[in-house]
């Protein structure tokens, strides 16, 4: 009986030792890869910024020059993050809005929407995250279709207010065959951003920065 108890005790200690080694290994891997993962995320976001706004047009670090806008203020379901692009002299160039709508066919769609400071035209729109149906709704991705490029150089007043809609709703923007809800959600979201920018662009650049310094 004593031998059996001793054997069980040794087995328990051995299992505990291996469990401790496993926890230490996982913790070490997380510590080693955390910074690399964060850097990869920064690089991916930087690439998206440069897709909606030419990198040669601004000189500041957008990771350090951004602020949060409350959901109530921008009229969206979630708060929005806006990156403020400036010239070498510190002059405003454009605002890049990270915004989300819940009106996609399969749920939330997150966009980067870049708005020029001086005349508030769109310099670019890109999808950051979505769960839309492959082969249908995923045509909002520039890698799948050039539909999203149709926003380039648009203004809040060009097209007209009635034309900020998909063609099925009497607007200017194409819908996809078999998928109207997804493009409708994006058109509405981009228009909402332009409306907010029209009323708040100067204030965004004048008020103190309240950024968190991260890429969320």
C-alpha positions as CSV (number, residue, x, y, z in Angstrom):
1,X,0.0,0.0,0.0
2,X,2.8,2.4,0.9
3,X,4.5,1.6,-2.4
4,X,1.4,2.3,-4.3
5,X,0.9,5.6,-2.4
6,X,4.6,6.5,-3.1
7,X,4.2,5.7,-6.8
8,X,1.1,7.8,-7.0
9,X,2.8,10.7,-5.3
10,X,5.7,10.5,-7.6
11,X,3.4,10.5,-10.6
12,X,1.5,13.5,-9.3
13,X,4.7,15.4,-8.7
14,X,6.0,14.5,-12.2
15,X,2.7,15.7,-13.8
16,X,2.9,18.9,-11.8
17,X,6.5,19.4,-12.9
18,X,5.6,19.0,-16.6
19,X,2.6,21.2,-16.2
20,X,4.8,23.9,-14.7
21,X,7.3,23.5,-17.6
22,X,4.4,23.9,-20.1
23,X,3.1,27.1,-18.4
24,X,6.6,28.6,-18.4
25,X,7.1,27.7,-22.0
26,X,3.8,29.2,-23.1
27,X,4.5,32.3,-21.1
28,X,8.0,32.7,-22.6
29,X,6.7,32.3,-26.1
30,X,4.0,34.9,-25.5
31,X,6.6,37.4,-24.1
32,X,9.0,36.8,-27.0
33,X,6.3,37.0,-29.7
34,X,4.2,39.8,-28.2
35,X,6.4,42.6,-29.5
36,X,6.7,41.0,-32.9
37,X,2.9,40.6,-33.2
38,X,2.4,44.3,-32.2
39,X,5.0,45.3,-34.8
40,X,3.3,43.2,-37.5
41,X,0.0,44.9,-36.6
42,X,1.5,48.3,-36.8
43,X,3.0,47.5,-40.2
44,X,-0.3,46.1,-41.5
45,X,-2.1,49.3,-40.4
46,X,0.6,51.5,-41.9
47,X,0.0,49.7,-45.2
48,X,-3.7,50.4,-45.0
49,X,-3.0,54.1,-44.2
50,X,-0.9,54.4,-47.2
51,X,-3.6,52.8,-49.4
52,X,-6.1,55.6,-48.4
53,X,-3.6,58.4,-48.2
54,X,-0.4,58.8,-50.2
55,X,2.5,58.4,-47.8
56,X,4.4,61.3,-49.4
57,X,1.7,63.7,-48.3
58,X,2.2,63.5,-44.6
59,X,5.2,63.4,-42.3
60,X,4.0,62.7,-38.8
61,X,3.6,59.4,-36.8
62,X,-0.1,58.6,-36.9
63,X,0.4,56.2,-34.0
64,X,1.0,59.2,-31.9
65,X,-1.3,61.7,-33.6
66,X,-4.8,60.4,-33.2
67,X,-7.9,60.7,-31.1
68,X,-11.1,58.9,-30.2
69,X,-14.5,60.1,-31.1
70,X,-17.4,58.9,-29.0
71,X,-20.1,56.8,-30.7
72,X,-22.7,59.4,-29.8
73,X,-20.7,62.3,-31.3
74,X,-20.2,60.5,-34.7
75,X,-23.6,58.8,-34.7
76,X,-22.3,55.2,-35.0
77,X,-22.7,52.1,-32.9
78,X,-19.0,52.2,-31.7
79,X,-16.6,55.0,-30.9
80,X,-14.3,55.9,-33.8
81,X,-10.6,56.5,-34.0
82,X,-9.3,59.3,-36.2
83,X,-5.7,59.6,-37.3
84,X,-4.5,63.1,-38.1
85,X,-2.1,63.4,-41.0
86,X,0.1,66.5,-41.0
87,X,2.9,68.0,-43.2
88,X,6.5,68.5,-42.1
89,X,5.5,72.0,-41.0
90,X,2.6,70.5,-38.9
91,X,-0.1,71.7,-41.2
92,X,-3.3,69.5,-41.5
93,X,-3.4,67.3,-44.5
94,X,-6.1,64.7,-43.9
95,X,-8.0,62.8,-41.3
96,X,-8.2,59.0,-41.5
97,X,-11.3,57.6,-39.7
98,X,-11.4,54.1,-38.4
99,X,-15.1,53.4,-38.2
100,X,-17.5,50.5,-37.9
101,X,-21.1,49.7,-39.0
102,X,-23.2,46.9,-37.9
103,X,-25.4,47.0,-41.0
104,X,-23.4,44.4,-43.0
105,X,-25.2,41.3,-44.2
106,X,-23.0,39.2,-41.8
107,X,-22.4,41.7,-39.1
108,X,-19.8,44.4,-38.4
109,X,-17.7,46.0,-41.2
110,X,-14.8,48.2,-40.2
111,X,-13.4,50.8,-42.7
112,X,-10.6,53.3,-43.0
113,X,-12.0,56.4,-44.6
114,X,-9.5,59.2,-45.5
115,X,-10.8,62.7,-45.9
116,X,-8.7,65.6,-47.3
117,X,-8.5,68.6,-44.9
118,X,-8.7,71.5,-47.3
119,X,-11.7,70.6,-49.4
120,X,-12.9,67.4,-47.6
121,X,-12.8,65.1,-50.6
122,X,-12.3,61.4,-50.1
123,X,-8.7,60.3,-50.8
124,X,-9.5,56.6,-50.2
125,X,-11.6,54.0,-48.5
126,X,-10.5,50.5,-47.5
127,X,-12.1,47.6,-45.6
128,X,-10.2,46.7,-42.4
129,X,-12.4,43.9,-41.1
130,X,-15.6,42.1,-42.2
131,X,-17.4,38.8,-42.2
132,X,-19.2,39.0,-45.5
133,X,-20.0,36.1,-47.7
134,X,-17.1,34.9,-49.9
135,X,-17.8,35.5,-53.6
136,X,-20.6,38.0,-52.8
137,X,-20.1,40.5,-50.1
138,X,-16.3,40.2,-50.0
139,X,-16.1,42.2,-53.2
140,X,-15.8,45.2,-50.9
141,X,-12.1,44.1,-50.6
142,X,-9.9,45.8,-53.1
143,X,-8.1,42.5,-53.7
144,X,-11.4,41.0,-54.9
145,X,-12.9,43.9,-56.8
146,X,-12.3,47.6,-57.6
147,X,-15.7,48.6,-56.3
148,X,-14.3,50.3,-53.2
149,X,-12.2,52.6,-55.5
150,X,-15.4,54.3,-56.7
151,X,-15.3,56.5,-53.5
152,X,-12.0,58.1,-54.6
153,X,-12.3,61.9,-55.0
154,X,-16.0,62.0,-54.0
155,X,-17.4,64.8,-51.9
156,X,-20.3,65.1,-49.5
157,X,-22.1,67.1,-52.2
158,X,-20.7,65.1,-55.2
159,X,-22.7,63.0,-55.7
160,X,-25.8,64.8,-54.4
161,X,-27.4,63.8,-51.1
162,X,-30.0,61.6,-52.8
163,X,-27.2,59.9,-54.8
164,X,-25.3,58.7,-51.7
165,X,-27.0,55.3,-52.1
166,X,-26.7,52.2,-54.1
167,X,-28.5,52.2,-57.5
168,X,-31.3,49.9,-56.2
169,X,-32.2,52.7,-53.8
170,X,-32.0,55.4,-56.5
171,X,-28.3,56.3,-55.8
172,X,-25.1,56.4,-57.8
173,X,-23.2,53.4,-56.4
174,X,-23.3,49.9,-57.8
175,X,-24.5,47.0,-55.7
176,X,-23.3,43.5,-56.2
177,X,-25.3,40.8,-58.0
178,X,-27.0,38.9,-55.1
179,X,-25.6,41.2,-52.5
180,X,-27.1,44.7,-51.9
181,X,-27.0,44.9,-48.1
182,X,-23.2,45.0,-47.9
183,X,-22.5,47.9,-50.4
184,X,-25.4,49.8,-49.0
185,X,-23.9,49.6,-45.5
186,X,-20.6,50.9,-46.7
187,X,-22.1,53.8,-48.7
188,X,-24.1,54.8,-45.7
189,X,-21.1,54.6,-43.4
190,X,-18.8,56.7,-45.8
191,X,-21.5,59.3,-46.1
192,X,-21.8,59.5,-42.3
193,X,-18.1,60.1,-42.0
194,X,-18.2,62.9,-44.6
195,X,-21.1,64.5,-42.7
196,X,-19.1,64.4,-39.5
197,X,-16.0,65.7,-41.2
198,X,-17.9,68.6,-42.8
199,X,-18.9,69.8,-39.4
200,X,-15.9,68.9,-37.3
201,X,-12.7,68.8,-39.4
202,X,-11.1,72.0,-38.1
203,X,-12.0,71.2,-34.5
204,X,-10.3,67.8,-34.9
205,X,-7.0,69.3,-35.7
206,X,-7.2,72.2,-33.2
207,X,-8.2,70.3,-30.1
208,X,-5.6,68.6,-27.9
209,X,-4.6,65.0,-28.8
210,X,-6.2,62.4,-26.6
211,X,-4.7,59.3,-28.3
212,X,-3.9,56.0,-26.6
213,X,-0.8,55.4,-28.7
214,X,-2.0,52.0,-29.8
215,X,-3.4,50.5,-33.0
216,X,-6.8,49.4,-31.9
